[in-house]
């Protein structure tokens, strides 16, 4: 992994979403982000961490999963007080992913966050 992305993985609160996306695009992508015809060929994925609180920062977590960079956001998604869905949907997703260890609903919503 490159220096800036390594730093973002260790301290995601130091980066804003647009700043980090510029770095990802410059360091990982051969073509502009989002322009690849098949999503499975992209070098990164976007998702959102469901939370009932207002976003303390934009980036929740930066990690590598299945050889692909995964950016998990607090803002810019369906969940939480800033999202378009009612809060009880966020509560349902949070309960399923944390209490029941079933992240299916969160993973399904990440399809829409990514594309």
Beta strands, then each sheet from edge to edge (+ up, - down):
strand 1: 44-48
strand 2: 59-65
strand 3: 68-73
sheet 1: 1+ 3+ 2-
end
